[in-house]
Amino acid sequence: MTPDTSKPTLYWISGSPPAWQVMLGLTLKRVKFDSALLDVSRRKIRQLAYLGINPTGRVPTLLDGDVVVQESIAILAYLDRSRPDRPLYGATPAQTATVWQE
């Protein structure tokens, strides 16, 4: 299956809480995305195709057009800035502070 380049692709593995955080963020922001579940048992996470996207071989990784973002917090921050409607971290500085304090 070829990913739809008009929507981001999330590379992840089953059982990864950081990947779940990103999926939740994508869902809360109502961002449609292609899911690229990597099969750890077949070592797909270490195959050249994935290492070309993320040389560390870690997950999650978000591919959004030409932008590649690694690490869950970086991906959530990227989503919040690139798609400002439905902010994850609050719409005002005070709301953002509250989110980070709780």
PyMOL commands that set and color helices and strands:
alter all, ss='L'
color gray80, all
select helices_A, chain A and resi 17-28+40-42+44-46+48-51+72-82+93-101
alter helices_A, ss='H'
color red, helices_A
select strands_A, chain A and resi 9-12+34-37+61-64+67-70
alter strands_A, ss='S'
color yellow, strands_A
deselect
rebuild
show_as cartoon
